Amino acid sequence: MKKLLLLLLFPSLIWAQSSFDQAVEYFSNEQFSKAKPLFQKYLKENPGHDKTREYLGDIAGTAKDWDAAISYYESLVEENPDNPDYNFKYGGVLGMKAQESNKLKALGYIGDIKEHLNRAATLDPNHIEVRWALVELYMQLPGIIGGSEKKAMKYADELKIISPVDGYLAHGYIAEYNERPADAEKYYKKAIEIGGSPHTYEKLTNLYEKNNQPREAMANAAVSLKKHKRNSLNYQIGKISAQYNLSPETGIKCLVEYIQNYSVRDGVPKDWAYFRLAQIYKNTGDKDRALKWINKALKDRPDFKEARQEKQHILSL
């Protein structure tokens, strides 16, 4: 009887909750155009609801509507200054906005970008994505406005403790950016060695003891290994395999897994994964499979310039 009375007295609250759940389901299935109006309606009825604003910011970011995303994340950070994810997302979309702005305007964003990304890293010592963002930021910024290989290395070292694969990839990225190909290849080989095979606690223990890391870090790495095996890592390992002609079996395995588990939130479109598979098969001399994957990339995106060039290389085999 009490449940019936609540249903009769508060139908709008019950509908609002179900509409939110439906929006979350749409969001999880990447049906953003369906999720967005439901979240907007829910926010209108529940002003200031943090999770709804975050979802709307995420949807705006996926659509590359940086101004809308900034407005949602900025309010979240103002009200929740100690939330690492809000700081990370706010700093991240400011960075994307800066990339699309003229140089003078972009300079005005740098202070806020650094402030919020560094704050997120401080608040969450295990936040992988923000440390990657900081590695790239400090490498790409000119020294005169705060660029620093030393700071980039600091975050690459932190990544190595949280997730060895990410750490070696980050060190490889720094070496490649500074045109040290031999060092880059060394780090990338290590990343593929670790990321392309199953790991036991004992293997991680040996790795960390070799690098004089504390036992607590070893345990954290072992426990969180699966947690941090993000799909984006599959693409990164596949990309390195293709570019440096390293461990083709591992590269193929990772790229196929990336395609199978692909989400728009992984960042890199599937056509790039097809492109990398074509490169790997070209490297192994398998012309038929290379053509299959490069044609698949071009079918998805006919104006894919790099794929068109790569197809010419494959045809010349």
C-alpha positions, -999 to +999 in steps of 0.1 A: +000+000+000+028+024+008+045+018-025+012+024-043+007+056-024+042+068-034+036+059-070+004+080-070+018+109-051+053+112-068+050+098-103+073+126-117+102+115-094+099+079-104+098+089-141+128+112-136+148+084-121+139+059-149+147+086-175+182+090-160+188+053-160+176+051-196+200+079-205+229+061-188+220+030-208+220+050-241+254+065-231+269+031-223+259+019-257+273+051-273+239+063-284+248+098-275+221+115-296+194+096-276+212+101-242+217+138-245+181+151-245+172+128-216+202+140-196+193+176-204+157+171-193+169+154-161+193+183-154+165+208-158+145+190-132+175+183-110+197+214-113+233+209-102+232+171-105+270+163-108+268+130-126+244+144-152+266+173-159+296+150-163+277+128-188+267+159-207+303+171-207+315+138-219+289+138-248+300+173-257+336+162-257+329+132-279+312+157-304+342+180-301+320+207-288+348+220-266+329+251-254+300+231-241+323+206-225+343+233-208+311+249-193+300+216-178+335+206-164+343+241-152+312+242-130+320+207-117+356+217-108+344+249-091+320+229-069+343+198-064+379+212-065+393+179-051+378+156-076+407+143-098+385+132-128+368+166-130+401+184-129+415+160-156+385+164-179+385+202-175+422+204-182+419+181-211+391+199-229+409+232-223+439+216-241+417+206-270+402+240-272+437+255-272+448+233-301+420+247-322+427+283-313+452+307-327+486+308-310+480+339-291+447+327-277+461+293-270+487+308-247+460+321-224+448+285-218+482+270-208+482+281-172+448+266-165+456+234-184+488+228-164+470+237-131+442+213-135+461+184-150+488+186-123+461+189-096+444+157-109+477+139-108+484+150-073+449+140-061+450+106-077+485+090-077+472+061-099+456+082-126+471+069-158+454+091-184+463+124-167+500+114-165+500+106-202+484+140-208+512+157-188+539+138-206+526+150-239+519+185-227+554+190-213+570+176-244+550+196-269+552+230-251+582+251-260+606+256-231+599+293-230+563+287-219+569+257-196+579+228-217+602+205-199+616+170-208+625+166-171+589+171-160+577+148-188+602+121-176+589+125-140+554+115-151+567+088-174+585+073-143+553+075-123+535+057-151+561+030-150+552+023-114+515+023-120+515+004-153+549-008-167+536-009-203+524+027-201+557+037-185+579+022-213+556+036-240+558+070-224+596+068-223+596+057-259+574+086-269+598+111-252+628+095-269+610+095-303+599+131-299+635+142-292+647+122-322+665+094-303+653+065-324+676+039-308+663+048-273+628+049-285+630+014-300+646+000-268+616+013-247+590+002-273+605-033-274+602-035-236+566-023-238+557-049-263+575-076-243+554-067-213+521-058-229+520-087-253+522-116-229+505-128-198+520-116-165+523-133-131+530-116-098+565-133-099+574-117-133+563-083-121+583-088-088+614-095-108+609-064-129+604-042-099+633-056-079+655-051-109+645-014-109+648-011-071+611-004-067+595-008-032+575-040-026+543-020-022+546-007-057+552-043-069+520-054-053+500-025-066+512-031-101+503-068-099+468-062-086+461-033-110+476-049-141+443-061-155+425-029-144+449-007-164+448-029-195+429-003-214+418-009-249+438+021-260+470+002-250+461-024-276+462+002-303+494+018-290+512-016-290+499-024-324+511+009-337+546+005-324+547-030-338+538-017-372+561+014-372+592-004-358+586-038-373+586-054-339+569-086-328+543-088-356+523-116-338+518-094-308+509-064-329+483-083-348+468-098-316+466-064-300+450-046-330+424-073-335+416-070-298+413-033-302+389-036-331+368-062-312+365-040-281+364-007-299+345+023-284+344+058-297+359+068-263+391+049-271+400+079-292+416+064-323+391+054-351+391+018-362+403+027-397+437+035-381+438+000-366+430-014-401+459+007-414+483-006-388+473-042-395+480-036-432+514-022-423+523-052-401+513-076-429+533-056-454+563-058-431+559-096-431+556-098-469+519-110-467+506-089-496+471-103-497+464-097-461+480-063-462+457-053-492+426-067-473+432-044-443+442-013-463+411-017-485+391-020-453+406+013-440+398+030-473+363+017-474+357+033-440+374+065-450+379+070-488+399+102-483+424+085-459+456+100-474+480+078-454+461+047-464+462+056-501+500+061-499+504+028-480+483+009-506+508+020-533+537+006-512+518-027-507+510-030-544+547-026-552+556-057-532 
